Amino acid sequence: DYYRSNNADLQAAYGEDETKLYNHFLNYGIKEGRRGNAVFDIKYYLSANADLKAAYGTDYVRGMKHYLNYGYKEQRVTAKPVDIGTNFYANITVSGTKLNLSLSGSNAIVNNASGNLSQVWKFVRQSDGSYNIINQQTDQALDVTNGVATSAANVQLYKVDGTKAQKWYIYQVNGGYVLRAACSGGCVLDLAGGSKKDNTNIQQYTYNGTSAQKFSITKVELDKTQVVYHVASPYN
C-alpha cells in the first residue's frame, strides 16, 4: 500500500494489484532506489552511513542486501524521521480510535480513559533526530524491554537512561505516524495481536503497514499542579 500510494506511475500502471506491485519492487523498484515502506529508505540508508556510501555508492541492491544481512543487527539508521518539534506534551492515540497510550504498572498499554497524567507524554528531540518519550505520571521513558530487536518484544516504562531502547524515530504515513525504536531493526510500536480493545498491550512488531501500527500525536497543554490538560493542536 505504501509503495503504491507513493508512486503515481505505479498506481496508473497496476492499480491495487499487490502481486504486480511487489514484483515491480523486486525486479525494478529497488534498483531504482524506490522506497518500499515508511521505515526503510535505501537512498537514505546509503547516504546517512558514510561507510556504506563509500562501499556501494548508488548500488541499491547491494545496499539492501547489506541491511538484510548486517544493518538491522547493527541498529543502523534506516530512513529520515520527521521533525515535529521538541519539549512539548502530547497524547499518543491509535489512529482512528479513542485508545490512548497509557500504562499499567510499568507496562505500556492503550485504554479509553482520559484526563490523567498517565496518558500525557513529553517529547524531547535528540541530536540524531529521535525522541525520548517520557510519561508525565512516572517521569519514565517509553522503552523496549532489554533493548532487543526482536519482533513481539514488550514495550515498557523505564527510568530515563539514554539508550537506544528509548530513542524513538517517528515516520509519517497515510493516517498517522509510525514509531520505531533505534534498537529495533525493522520493528515498530504495535498493538499486540492487532487488538483495538481497552487495555491491549503494547509491543514492537515487524513493520507491516496495518492500522495497529499507526498513531496520532496530539499536542496538549499541561498543568501538573491541577492534573488537567487541554488539547492545543493535532500534528496529523
Protein Blocks (a to p, Z undefined) as FASTA:
>chain_A
ZZmmmomklmmmnomafklmmmmmmmmmmmnopafbfkbcfklmmmmmmklmmmnomamk
lmmmmmmmmmmmnopafbdcddebehiacddddehiabdcddehjaccddfbehiaklcc
cddddfkopacdddfklopacddehhiabehiacdddddehiaklmccddddehiacddd
fklojaccddehhiacehiacdddddehiaklcccdddddddfknopacdfbdcZZ
